[in-house]
Amino acid sequence: MPSTDLKKSAETVAEVEGKPTSNPTAANEVNNSSKTDAAAAAPSEETKDSSESASNKTKSENGNTSTSASLYIGELDPMVTEAMLFELFNSIGPVASIRVCRDAVTRRSLGYAYVNFHNMEDGEKALDELNYTLIKGRPCRIMWSQRDPSLRKMGTGNVFIKNLDPAIDNKALHDTFSAFGKILSCKVAVDELGNSKGYGFVHFDSVDSANAAIEHVNGMLLNDKKVYVGHHISRRDRQSKFEALKANFTNVYVKNLDLDTTEEEFTKLFEKYGKITSLSLAKDNAGKFRGFAFVNFATHDSAQQAVDELNDFEYKGKKLYVGRAQKKHERQEELRKQYEQMKLEKINKYQGVNLFVKNLQDEIDDERLKSEFSAFGTITSAKVMTDENNKSKGFGFVCYSNPEEATKAIAEMNQRMLAGKPLYVALAQRKEVRRSQLEAQIQARNQFRLQQQVAAAAGIPAAAVQYGAAPIVFGPGGYPMPPVNARGMPIVPGQPGAIPMYSGMPQYGAPGAYPGVAPAEVPAVEGDKPADAPTEAALPARLTAEDLARAPEENRKQMIGEFLYPKVYVREEELAGKITGMLLEMDNSELLELLENDGMLNEKVDEALAVLREYAAKEAQ
């Protein structure tokens, strides 16, 4: 483990404070300009460590003393729960409370938690003994929680370290710098795979400790790599300095140069604008020119004049690009902003005019799709989506010139038969919007399920709890109260005033409820006990689109549910009602196709089961 050698190195440096370092060459060879550049280019990622924590025991420089016994626990695996943390921290002393912070919508762990002890002694003991303890294979980081935002944002005593060896982790960095003073927080920045990014932060409880660490470790070799150590510069200050550098740039980037361009020709092209301090033509390993170069001028005015006059200038038959030289992260940020802007403009451009069309026959192509929808307005584009074999995926998009035309097309073309199949036509939605709607539906159904369980425990018949109804009201003593009607009288299932049943469970209406469709037989019910699966033989052989069209709009889903539920019941007896309700969210044309195609129905049931299991797993975390 490299941390042992690092700690010995740091302790040796601390012991000889005021004397030459054990590695004077490494300690003194750091170039001043590179120090300034490193400080200015300190990563923009603000760590939670330096801003989230502060000492609860040590007085800060402004004389404040915290009496909280609250610890911040970071770097947690997403599967870590309050129970796991309680088992670990309760071994130190009585725990007052534990909270794993989670996303408000998905309820997924954010990777950190707070543990509150009854007294400071137990908190200090936990900090000393459990810091970097493995929890589900990950070393946790523990520090005092500091809820005062002004203290978190001061950054006093915060040190930035870069050019770290990948083998140096949080503990190794902590061991290295602990010789210079008390550390409030310490973190090595890592990527999404847990690999070191080569820089980190150490937050000391005092400026003196931070200065001592910078003085003795800056320029030293840690794991055979010379590190830079300096005061952390806040993002705002870095941004201000960066804007000043941008406004007074001297380094110019030139691309799209002819590959035969020589250094002499390049120099002659730019030297007329002012004194050149350095230039470089990029070459590959074979020494061949790659078509771009850099030139640095002595003054900003010379660089600006070169950019103004030579950008888009034709040189050796090629139009040059000449602009301010940018660092990689700056270029990536600009490209990201451009992409986001283009994406936003595209969304706004097609808002309300782009239609999603599905349930298309395989023979429908772009021209046929456009011709079918052209009667409702000017079509700017029409596309049937295909796979790698150029086979139709069964859906496409039609874009109109204005929202009025799109609205008219939806009203006229939705459910219209095309090549023997009823179309589904609606406004196109982005994937994240559809996903959020699905999550909201699942959450609502989960809430309904919880209400049913509470009602069952209280002895309320399941039929009294309806999907989408108001939450159960608890009366005096904590007992659930049954739903009431407008007169304040309890609603009895089956009597007037009862709320309609959950849409996922079929209702068997009176004979002749649906024109053209023979009614299903009502299965016998004993008391409040639900009946077994309905007999499929009692239903008509099949439900056609014509039958559905003759029925009132508000009854169509119920008609489909009566045919769909028995088929789902055969596959999943316990979850038949819930899965049927999920499937009924689909368009009627698709549901009719499911009734005719058992293979497609089984696929949709499997998808619904996967969604339910995933949601159940999230809730169990």
MIPAFI-152286 format. One record per residue (C-alpha): chain; x, y, z. Coordinates in pm, whole numbers, plus 50000, padded with zeros to 5 digits. Layout:
// residues N
{'A'; {X; Y; Z}},
...
This chain:
// residues 621
{'A'; {50000; 50000; 50000}},
{'A'; {50156; 50333; 49895}},
{'A'; {50008; 50521; 50189}},
{'A'; {50274; 50392; 50432}},
{'A'; {50562; 50529; 50226}},
{'A'; {50376; 50854; 50170}},
{'A'; {50311; 50903; 50540}},
{'A'; {50674; 50835; 50629}},
{'A'; {50780; 51086; 50364}},
{'A'; {50549; 51354; 50497}},
{'A'; {50646; 51292; 50860}},
{'A'; {51011; 51321; 50767}},
{'A'; {50942; 51653; 50601}},
{'A'; {50751; 51777; 50904}},
{'A'; {51032; 51676; 51141}},
{'A'; {51290; 51878; 50952}},
{'A'; {51074; 52191; 50920}},
{'A'; {51299; 52489; 50869}},
{'A'; {51574; 52266; 50724}},
{'A'; {51635; 52166; 50361}},
{'A'; {51393; 51894; 50244}},
{'A'; {51503; 51537; 50197}},
{'A'; {51458; 51589; 49823}},
{'A'; {51569; 51948; 49761}},
{'A'; {51586; 51903; 49387}},
{'A'; {51226; 51783; 49360}},
{'A'; {51109; 52045; 49609}},
{'A'; {51264; 52341; 49428}},
{'A'; {51232; 52250; 49060}},
{'A'; {50867; 52348; 49021}},
{'A'; {50839; 52630; 48768}},
{'A'; {50659; 52938; 48900}},
{'A'; {50458; 52980; 48581}},
{'A'; {50337; 52621; 48596}},
{'A'; {50224; 52681; 48955}},
{'A'; {50017; 52978; 48846}},
{'A'; {49869; 52785; 48555}},
{'A'; {49784; 52487; 48776}},
{'A'; {49612; 52705; 49030}},
{'A'; {49417; 52883; 48762}},
{'A'; {49319; 52557; 48596}},
{'A'; {49208; 52390; 48917}},
{'A'; {48915; 52163; 48830}},
{'A'; {48575; 52325; 48833}},
{'A'; {48427; 52027; 49016}},
{'A'; {48363; 52149; 49369}},
{'A'; {48396; 51859; 49606}},
{'A'; {48139; 51802; 49875}},
{'A'; {48427; 51726; 50109}},
{'A'; {48576; 52071; 50144}},
{'A'; {48241; 52247; 50149}},
{'A'; {48029; 51995; 50338}},
{'A'; {48237; 51945; 50649}},
{'A'; {48414; 52133; 50925}},
{'A'; {48546; 52044; 51267}},
{'A'; {48284; 52011; 51538}},
{'A'; {48538; 52014; 51813}},
{'A'; {48804; 52265; 51706}},
{'A'; {48740; 52636; 51714}},
{'A'; {48749; 52801; 51375}},
{'A'; {48937; 53122; 51312}},
{'A'; {48631; 53335; 51376}},
{'A'; {48594; 53182; 51720}},
{'A'; {48284; 52971; 51656}},
{'A'; {48257; 52630; 51817}},
{'A'; {48013; 52366; 51691}},
{'A'; {47847; 52137; 51942}},
{'A'; {47681; 51907; 51691}},
{'A'; {47752; 51535; 51709}},
{'A'; {47656; 51480; 51346}},
{'A'; {47886; 51297; 51106}},
{'A'; {47884; 51307; 50727}},
{'A'; {47946; 50965; 50566}},
{'A'; {48051; 50979; 50201}},
{'A'; {48157; 50747; 49918}},
{'A'; {47877; 50501; 50000}},
{'A'; {47765; 50222; 49770}},
{'A'; {47411; 50285; 49637}},
{'A'; {47292; 49965; 49808}},
{'A'; {47395; 50079; 50158}},
{'A'; {47092; 50124; 50385}},
{'A'; {47026; 50286; 50722}},
{'A'; {47022; 49942; 50885}},
{'A'; {47375; 49864; 50762}},
{'A'; {47506; 50195; 50891}},
{'A'; {47329; 50151; 51224}},
{'A'; {47490; 49812; 51274}},
{'A'; {47833; 49961; 51209}},
{'A'; {47808; 50287; 51403}},
{'A'; {47606; 50155; 51696}},
{'A'; {47912; 49947; 51790}},
{'A'; {48083; 50277; 51880}},
{'A'; {47804; 50419; 52091}},
{'A'; {47430; 50493; 52104}},
{'A'; {47312; 50635; 51770}},
{'A'; {47044; 50904; 51780}},
{'A'; {46948; 50888; 51411}},
{'A'; {47071; 50784; 51068}},
{'A'; {46961; 50913; 50729}},
{'A'; {47077; 50797; 50387}},
{'A'; {47011; 51084; 50145}},
{'A'; {46807; 50980; 49842}},
{'A'; {46673; 51131; 49521}},
{'A'; {46330; 51282; 49580}},
{'A'; {46179; 51117; 49272}},
{'A'; {46360; 50787; 49213}},
{'A'; {46448; 50727; 49581}},
{'A'; {46793; 50610; 49478}},
{'A'; {47078; 50667; 49720}},
{'A'; {47290; 50975; 49651}},
{'A'; {47596; 50803; 49797}},
{'A'; {47615; 50983; 50131}},
{'A'; {47445; 50980; 50469}},
{'A'; {47435; 51150; 50809}},
{'A'; {47483; 50973; 51143}},
{'A'; {47391; 51157; 51464}},
{'A'; {47530; 51050; 51802}},
{'A'; {47399; 51150; 52142}},
{'A'; {47740; 51281; 52254}},
{'A'; {48057; 51422; 52102}},
{'A'; {48284; 51152; 52243}},
{'A'; {48114; 50879; 52042}},
{'A'; {48131; 51096; 51729}},
{'A'; {48504; 51150; 51771}},
{'A'; {48560; 50780; 51834}},
{'A'; {48367; 50687; 51521}},
{'A'; {48567; 50939; 51318}},
{'A'; {48896; 50796; 51446}},
{'A'; {48812; 50425; 51424}},
{'A'; {48571; 50391; 51130}},
{'A'; {48709; 50637; 50875}},
{'A'; {48784; 50452; 50548}},
{'A'; {48617; 50135; 50677}},
{'A'; {48496; 49909; 50395}},
{'A'; {48116; 49909; 50356}},
{'A'; {47999; 49676; 50079}},
{'A'; {48349; 49682; 49934}},
{'A'; {48393; 50061; 49936}},
{'A'; {48598; 50261; 50187}},
{'A'; {48371; 50524; 50339}},
{'A'; {48484; 50877; 50420}},
{'A'; {48375; 51024; 50752}},
{'A'; {48391; 51387; 50860}},
{'A'; {48207; 51626; 51085}},
{'A'; {47894; 51767; 50926}},
{'A'; {47891; 52144; 50892}},
{'A'; {47546; 52282; 50815}},
{'A'; {47646; 52651; 50823}},
{'A'; {47677; 52746; 50454}},
{'A'; {47897; 53046; 50526}},
{'A'; {48157; 52824; 50693}},
{'A'; {48131; 52564; 50417}},
{'A'; {48195; 52821; 50145}},
{'A'; {48486; 52999; 50312}},
{'A'; {48735; 52738; 50196}},
{'A'; {48990; 52848; 50458}},
{'A'; {49269; 52591; 50480}},
{'A'; {49160; 52408; 50164}},
{'A'; {49448; 52271; 49956}},
{'A'; {49445; 52150; 49596}},
{'A'; {49681; 51872; 49483}},
{'A'; {49733; 51759; 49124}},
{'A'; {49948; 51514; 48926}},
{'A'; {49872; 51237; 49175}},
{'A'; {49965; 50879; 49099}},
{'A'; {49657; 50662; 49024}},
{'A'; {49750; 50434; 49315}},
{'A'; {49696; 50714; 49570}},
{'A'; {49347; 50691; 49719}},
{'A'; {49164; 50887; 49988}},
{'A'; {49336; 50710; 50276}},
{'A'; {49683; 50742; 50123}},
{'A'; {49628; 51115; 50066}},
{'A'; {49498; 51154; 50422}},
{'A'; {49800; 50971; 50566}},
{'A'; {50036; 51187; 50361}},
{'A'; {49901; 51522; 50478}},
{'A'; {49794; 51435; 50833}},
{'A'; {50147; 51513; 50953}},
{'A'; {50089; 51885; 50892}},
{'A'; {49773; 51934; 51098}},
{'A'; {49419; 51822; 51165}},
{'A'; {49232; 51730; 50846}},
{'A'; {48862; 51809; 50818}},
{'A'; {48810; 51637; 50483}},
{'A'; {49020; 51465; 50222}},
{'A'; {48924; 51333; 49879}},
{'A'; {49080; 51214; 49555}},
{'A'; {48855; 51296; 49259}},
{'A'; {48745; 50988; 49065}},
{'A'; {48548; 50923; 48747}},
{'A'; {48228; 50721; 48712}},
{'A'; {48431; 50398; 48715}},
{'A'; {48609; 50486; 49038}},
{'A'; {48945; 50560; 48872}},
{'A'; {49152; 50852; 49000}},
{'A'; {49145; 51172; 48794}},
{'A'; {49489; 51263; 48923}},
{'A'; {49390; 51544; 49157}},
{'A'; {49239; 51586; 49501}},
{'A'; {49160; 51817; 49789}},
{'A'; {49269; 51831; 50153}},
{'A'; {49089; 52066; 50391}},
{'A'; {49282; 52157; 50707}},
{'A'; {49134; 52316; 51018}},
{'A'; {49375; 52611; 50996}},
{'A'; {49558; 52820; 50739}},
{'A'; {49893; 52749; 50909}},
{'A'; {49854; 52375; 50850}},
{'A'; {49763; 52436; 50487}},
{'A'; {50064; 52664; 50436}},
{'A'; {50295; 52407; 50596}},
{'A'; {50164; 52135; 50364}},
{'A'; {50210; 52354; 50057}},
{'A'; {50561; 52457; 50162}},
{'A'; {50688; 52106; 50223}},
{'A'; {50500; 51886; 49975}},
{'A'; {50475; 52111; 49669}},
{'A'; {50724; 51982; 49410}},
{'A'; {50800; 51663; 49600}},
{'A'; {50788; 51316; 49446}},
{'A'; {50495; 51103; 49559}},
{'A'; {50511; 50757; 49409}},
{'A'; {50777; 50886; 49166}},
{'A'; {50552; 51168; 49039}},
{'A'; {50617; 51535; 49112}},
{'A'; {50300; 51684; 49259}},
{'A'; {50170; 52038; 49263}},
{'A'; {50021; 52159; 49594}},
{'A'; {49860; 52499; 49629}},
{'A'; {49570; 52686; 49784}},
{'A'; {49237; 52590; 49638}},
{'A'; {49089; 52864; 49419}},
{'A'; {48711; 52885; 49417}},
{'A'; {48521; 52835; 49096}},
{'A'; {48413; 53199; 49087}},
{'A'; {48771; 53323; 49121}},
{'A'; {48892; 53077; 48859}},
{'A'; {48620; 53190; 48624}},
{'A'; {48710; 53556; 48675}},
{'A'; {49075; 53486; 48607}},
{'A'; {48985; 53276; 48307}},
{'A'; {48770; 53553; 48158}},
{'A'; {49059; 53796; 48203}},
{'A'; {49294; 53558; 48022}},
{'A'; {49043; 53515; 47739}},
{'A'; {49015; 53891; 47695}},
{'A'; {49395; 53928; 47674}},
{'A'; {49499; 53612; 47487}},
{'A'; {49829; 53595; 47300}},
{'A'; {49825; 53230; 47190}},
{'A'; {49662; 53163; 46851}},
{'A'; {49545; 52833; 46701}},
{'A'; {49558; 52782; 46324}},
{'A'; {49406; 52486; 46136}},
{'A'; {49326; 52372; 45783}},
{'A'; {49679; 52449; 45671}},
{'A'; {49819; 52287; 45359}},
{'A'; {50019; 51977; 45452}},
{'A'; {50317; 52106; 45254}},
{'A'; {50343; 52424; 45464}},
{'A'; {50689; 52471; 45616}},
{'A'; {50783; 52645; 45939}},
{'A'; {50946; 52928; 45742}},
{'A'; {50631; 52988; 45539}},
{'A'; {50417; 52977; 45851}},
{'A'; {50644; 53228; 46028}},
{'A'; {50639; 53461; 45729}},
{'A'; {50259; 53450; 45725}},
{'A'; {50222; 53564; 46088}},
{'A'; {50531; 53772; 46170}},
{'A'; {50391; 54081; 45999}},
{'A'; {50136; 54120; 46281}},
{'A'; {50391; 54150; 46563}},
{'A'; {50669; 53985; 46754}},
{'A'; {50634; 53606; 46778}},
{'A'; {50762; 53451; 47102}},
{'A'; {50706; 53089; 46994}},
{'A'; {50535; 52875; 46732}},
{'A'; {50476; 52505; 46679}},
{'A'; {50360; 52300; 46381}},
{'A'; {50192; 51976; 46495}},
{'A'; {50352; 51662; 46352}},
{'A'; {50282; 51291; 46385}},
{'A'; {50526; 51021; 46495}},
{'A'; {50667; 51000; 46145}},
{'A'; {50740; 51374; 46143}},
{'A'; {50464; 51454; 45895}},
{'A'; {50277; 51784; 45936}},
{'A'; {49919; 51733; 46059}},
{'A'; {49770; 52055; 45920}},
{'A'; {49740; 52268; 46235}},
{'A'; {49974; 52485; 46441}},
{'A'; {50007; 52731; 46730}},
{'A'; {50169; 53074; 46734}},
{'A'; {50221; 53288; 47043}},
{'A'; {50262; 53665; 47014}},
{'A'; {50430; 53905; 47254}},
{'A'; {50117; 54121; 47285}},
{'A'; {49743; 54067; 47278}},
{'A'; {49693; 54332; 47008}},
{'A'; {49918; 54140; 46768}},
{'A'; {49729; 53816; 46833}},
{'A'; {49390; 53986; 46788}},
{'A'; {49497; 54147; 46460}},
{'A'; {49619; 53810; 46327}},
{'A'; {49285; 53650; 46414}},
{'A'; {49083; 53932; 46258}},
{'A'; {49274; 53936; 45930}},
{'A'; {49364; 53572; 45872}},
{'A'; {49051; 53390; 45987}},
{'A'; {48876; 53261; 45670}},
{'A'; {49178; 53380; 45468}},
{'A'; {49254; 53156; 45169}},
{'A'; {49612; 53026; 45182}},
{'A'; {49748; 52777; 44928}},
{'A'; {49397; 52706; 44807}},
{'A'; {49254; 52631; 45154}},
{'A'; {49049; 52857; 45380}},
{'A'; {49222; 52894; 45718}},
{'A'; {49067; 52890; 46062}},
{'A'; {49252; 53127; 46296}},
{'A'; {49129; 53181; 46653}},
{'A'; {49220; 53198; 47018}},
{'A'; {49388; 52880; 47140}},
{'A'; {49164; 52690; 47384}},
{'A'; {49227; 52419; 47636}},
{'A'; {49059; 52083; 47585}},
{'A'; {48806; 52123; 47867}},
{'A'; {48710; 52468; 47733}},
{'A'; {48647; 52330; 47384}},
{'A'; {48442; 52045; 47528}},
{'A'; {48233; 52288; 47732}},
{'A'; {48165; 52506; 47430}},
{'A'; {48067; 52205; 47221}},
{'A'; {47838; 52085; 47499}},
{'A'; {47667; 52424; 47516}},
{'A'; {47628; 52433; 47138}},
{'A'; {47475; 52086; 47142}},
{'A'; {47233; 52178; 47420}},
{'A'; {47135; 52496; 47236}},
{'A'; {47075; 52307; 46911}},
{'A'; {46873; 52047; 47098}},
{'A'; {46660; 52315; 47262}},
{'A'; {46604; 52493; 46933}},
{'A'; {46503; 52165; 46769}},
{'A'; {46255; 52091; 47048}},
{'A'; {46103; 52437; 47023}},
{'A'; {46094; 52418; 46644}},
{'A'; {45897; 52092; 46637}},
{'A'; {45685; 52156; 46946}},
{'A'; {45323; 52084; 46860}},
{'A'; {45387; 52007; 46492}},
{'A'; {45569; 51672; 46498}},
{'A'; {45341; 51368; 46505}},
{'A'; {45420; 51013; 46610}},
{'A'; {45244; 50748; 46399}},
{'A'; {45253; 50379; 46486}},
{'A'; {45084; 50051; 46402}},
{'A'; {45195; 50085; 46039}},
{'A'; {45193; 49792; 45802}},
{'A'; {45532; 49681; 45669}},
{'A'; {45455; 49797; 45315}},
{'A'; {45397; 50160; 45422}},
{'A'; {45696; 50371; 45312}},
{'A'; {45782; 50742; 45340}},
{'A'; {45591; 50842; 45026}},
{'A'; {45276; 50652; 45124}},
{'A'; {45289; 50798; 45475}},
{'A'; {45325; 51149; 45339}},
{'A'; {45042; 51107; 45090}},
{'A'; {44802; 50978; 45356}},
{'A'; {44864; 51281; 45580}},
{'A'; {44908; 51550; 45312}},
{'A'; {44534; 51634; 45305}},
{'A'; {44559; 51814; 45641}},
{'A'; {44832; 52067; 45563}},
{'A'; {45186; 52128; 45448}},
{'A'; {45418; 51844; 45549}},
{'A'; {45781; 51943; 45603}},
{'A'; {45899; 51583; 45655}},
{'A'; {45760; 51230; 45677}},
{'A'; {45971; 50933; 45779}},
{'A'; {45902; 50565; 45846}},
{'A'; {46164; 50426; 46083}},
{'A'; {46350; 50118; 45958}},
{'A'; {46605; 49872; 46098}},
{'A'; {46950; 49790; 45961}},
{'A'; {46788; 49566; 45696}},
{'A'; {46568; 49856; 45579}},
{'A'; {46260; 49680; 45719}},
{'A'; {45988; 49898; 45870}},
{'A'; {45973; 49912; 46248}},
{'A'; {45600; 49983; 46234}},
{'A'; {45615; 50349; 46332}},
{'A'; {45717; 50684; 46190}},
{'A'; {45694; 51062; 46218}},
{'A'; {45507; 51330; 46025}},
{'A'; {45595; 51696; 46072}},
{'A'; {45363; 51981; 45971}},
{'A'; {45433; 52349; 45919}},
{'A'; {45207; 52468; 46203}},
{'A'; {45028; 52326; 46512}},
{'A'; {44678; 52374; 46368}},
{'A'; {44749; 52133; 46083}},
{'A'; {44899; 51880; 46324}},
{'A'; {44596; 51900; 46554}},
{'A'; {44361; 51842; 46261}},
{'A'; {44566; 51541; 46147}},
{'A'; {44547; 51385; 46494}},
{'A'; {44170; 51430; 46509}},
{'A'; {44115; 51282; 46161}},
{'A'; {44382; 51011; 46140}},
{'A'; {44391; 50862; 46490}},
{'A'; {44216; 50521; 46481}},
{'A'; {44170; 50544; 46101}},
{'A'; {44224; 50214; 45922}},
{'A'; {44527; 50209; 45692}},
{'A'; {44619; 49890; 45507}},
{'A'; {44397; 49691; 45740}},
{'A'; {44536; 49830; 46068}},
{'A'; {44407; 50116; 46286}},
{'A'; {44662; 50395; 46321}},
{'A'; {44776; 50552; 46645}},
{'A'; {44855; 50920; 46593}},
{'A'; {44969; 51160; 46866}},
{'A'; {45217; 51438; 46928}},
{'A'; {45572; 51307; 46944}},
{'A'; {45733; 51303; 47291}},
{'A'; {46093; 51284; 47398}},
{'A'; {46211; 50964; 47562}},
{'A'; {46273; 51124; 47901}},
{'A'; {45919; 51265; 47906}},
{'A'; {45769; 50922; 47835}},
{'A'; {45990; 50766; 48102}},
{'A'; {45884; 51018; 48365}},
{'A'; {45518; 50958; 48282}},
{'A'; {45566; 50583; 48319}},
{'A'; {45740; 50629; 48654}},
{'A'; {45454; 50848; 48773}},
{'A'; {45201; 50583; 48672}},
{'A'; {45395; 50311; 48852}},
{'A'; {45423; 50526; 49163}},
{'A'; {45048; 50590; 49159}},
{'A'; {44974; 50220; 49128}},
{'A'; {45215; 50142; 49407}},
{'A'; {45034; 50393; 49629}},
{'A'; {44704; 50226; 49543}},
{'A'; {44850; 49888; 49635}},
{'A'; {44962; 50029; 49971}},
{'A'; {44614; 50167; 50035}},
{'A'; {44464; 49826; 49961}},
{'A'; {44701; 49661; 50210}},
{'A'; {44616; 49917; 50479}},
{'A'; {44245; 49873; 50410}},
{'A'; {44272; 49494; 50427}},
{'A'; {44451; 49518; 50762}},
{'A'; {44171; 49743; 50892}},
{'A'; {43895; 49512; 50768}},
{'A'; {43772; 49742; 50491}},
{'A'; {43654; 49550; 50180}},
{'A'; {43898; 49577; 49891}},
{'A'; {43621; 49709; 49665}},
{'A'; {43595; 50020; 49884}},
{'A'; {43950; 50123; 49788}},
{'A'; {43954; 50255; 49434}},
{'A'; {44244; 50332; 49199}},
{'A'; {44284; 50707; 49172}},
{'A'; {44055; 50770; 49471}},
{'A'; {44143; 50999; 49760}},
{'A'; {44389; 50862; 50018}},
{'A'; {44260; 50665; 50312}},
{'A'; {44163; 50893; 50603}},
{'A'; {44264; 50783; 50952}},
{'A'; {44025; 50866; 51233}},
{'A'; {44075; 50886; 51611}},
{'A'; {44294; 50608; 51744}},
{'A'; {44470; 50564; 51410}},
{'A'; {44200; 50343; 51253}},
{'A'; {44121; 50392; 50883}},
{'A'; {43779; 50541; 50811}},
{'A'; {43569; 50406; 50522}},
{'A'; {43494; 50639; 50228}},
{'A'; {43176; 50846; 50257}},
{'A'; {42935; 51000; 50009}},
{'A'; {42814; 51359; 49985}},
{'A'; {42581; 51307; 50282}},
{'A'; {42863; 51176; 50499}},
{'A'; {42730; 50817; 50492}},
{'A'; {42969; 50525; 50433}},
{'A'; {42977; 50405; 50074}},
{'A'; {42880; 50038; 50040}},
{'A'; {43033; 49862; 49738}},
{'A'; {42769; 49796; 49473}},
{'A'; {42539; 50075; 49597}},
{'A'; {42482; 50413; 49430}},
{'A'; {42762; 50656; 49504}},
{'A'; {43036; 50397; 49491}},
{'A'; {43346; 50496; 49295}},
{'A'; {43417; 50297; 48974}},
{'A'; {43643; 49998; 49009}},
{'A'; {44018; 50003; 48933}},
{'A'; {44057; 50013; 48557}},
{'A'; {44292; 49715; 48558}},
{'A'; {44016; 49482; 48686}},
{'A'; {43728; 49402; 48451}},
{'A'; {43374; 49504; 48540}},
{'A'; {43093; 49292; 48418}},
{'A'; {42804; 49518; 48325}},
{'A'; {42442; 49456; 48255}},
{'A'; {42336; 49280; 47935}},
{'A'; {42341; 49507; 47632}},
{'A'; {42584; 49754; 47789}},
{'A'; {42799; 49755; 47477}},
{'A'; {42631; 49763; 47136}},
{'A'; {42718; 49467; 46919}},
{'A'; {42901; 49277; 47191}},
{'A'; {42751; 48993; 47388}},
{'A'; {42788; 49048; 47762}},
{'A'; {43007; 48826; 47976}},
{'A'; {42850; 48613; 48244}},
{'A'; {42890; 48748; 48594}},
{'A'; {43084; 48493; 48805}},
{'A'; {42936; 48397; 49135}},
{'A'; {43067; 48595; 49434}},
{'A'; {43054; 48470; 49788}},
{'A'; {43031; 48762; 50031}},
{'A'; {43320; 49002; 49981}},
{'A'; {43551; 48730; 49855}},
{'A'; {43666; 48804; 49498}},
{'A'; {43563; 48557; 49232}},
{'A'; {43805; 48327; 49057}},
{'A'; {43918; 48398; 48703}},
{'A'; {43628; 48466; 48470}},
{'A'; {43539; 48196; 48228}},
{'A'; {43679; 48291; 47889}},
{'A'; {43413; 48088; 47711}},
{'A'; {43149; 48332; 47834}},
{'A'; {43302; 48611; 47625}},
{'A'; {43256; 48652; 47248}},
{'A'; {43517; 48486; 47031}},
{'A'; {43690; 48815; 46944}},
{'A'; {43659; 49192; 46975}},
{'A'; {43692; 49378; 46647}},
{'A'; {43770; 49741; 46571}},
{'A'; {43419; 49784; 46433}},
{'A'; {43267; 49659; 46760}},
{'A'; {43485; 49901; 46953}},
{'A'; {43395; 50194; 46726}},
{'A'; {43024; 50141; 46788}},
{'A'; {43070; 50160; 47166}},
{'A'; {43079; 50492; 47356}},
{'A'; {43429; 50636; 47401}},
{'A'; {43418; 50608; 47780}},
{'A'; {43337; 50233; 47764}},
{'A'; {43598; 50118; 47514}},
{'A'; {43880; 50059; 47763}},
{'A'; {43644; 49856; 47980}},
{'A'; {43541; 49643; 47683}},
{'A'; {43903; 49567; 47600}},
{'A'; {43975; 49497; 47966}},
{'A'; {43708; 49227; 47978}},
{'A'; {43877; 49044; 47694}},
{'A'; {44234; 49115; 47804}},
{'A'; {44212; 49025; 48173}},
{'A'; {44141; 48649; 48124}},
{'A'; {44437; 48618; 47890}},
{'A'; {44669; 48789; 48138}},
{'A'; {44522; 48585; 48424}},
{'A'; {44642; 48266; 48254}},
{'A'; {44999; 48400; 48257}},
{'A'; {45014; 48581; 48592}},
{'A'; {44735; 48498; 48832}},
{'A'; {44841; 48720; 49124}},
{'A'; {44935; 49027; 48919}},
{'A'; {44667; 48995; 48650}},
{'A'; {44476; 49306; 48761}},
{'A'; {44786; 49524; 48793}},
{'A'; {44932; 49411; 48459}},
{'A'; {44598; 49456; 48284}},
{'A'; {44577; 49809; 48418}},
{'A'; {44928; 49883; 48286}},
{'A'; {44847; 49742; 47944}},
{'A'; {44527; 49944; 47922}},
{'A'; {44744; 50258; 47916}},
{'A'; {44830; 50160; 47559}},
{'A'; {44637; 50276; 47258}},
{'A'; {44319; 50085; 47169}},
{'A'; {44452; 49980; 46829}},
{'A'; {44754; 49821; 46992}},
{'A'; {44538; 49649; 47249}},
{'A'; {44323; 49498; 46976}},
{'A'; {44638; 49366; 46816}},
{'A'; {44746; 49213; 47149}},
{'A'; {44415; 49031; 47172}},
{'A'; {44481; 48875; 46831}},
{'A'; {44851; 48798; 46882}},
{'A'; {44939; 48588; 47189}},
{'A'; {45310; 48618; 47121}},
{'A'; {45298; 48996; 47126}},
{'A'; {45079; 48986; 47438}},
{'A'; {45334; 48766; 47617}},
{'A'; {45610; 49014; 47529}},
{'A'; {45410; 49303; 47674}},
{'A'; {45332; 49103; 47990}},
{'A'; {45703; 49028; 48031}},
{'A'; {45783; 49399; 47992}},
{'A'; {45523; 49489; 48253}},
{'A'; {45661; 49228; 48493}},
{'A'; {46014; 49363; 48444}},
{'A'; {45897; 49717; 48524}},
{'A'; {45713; 49599; 48836}},
{'A'; {46011; 49400; 48961}},
{'A'; {46250; 49689; 48900}},
{'A'; {46024; 49926; 49088}},
{'A'; {45982; 49676; 49373}},
{'A'; {46360; 49641; 49397}},
{'A'; {46400; 50020; 49421}},
{'A'; {46139; 50040; 49694}},
{'A'; {46313; 49764; 49889}},
{'A'; {46641; 49958; 49902}},
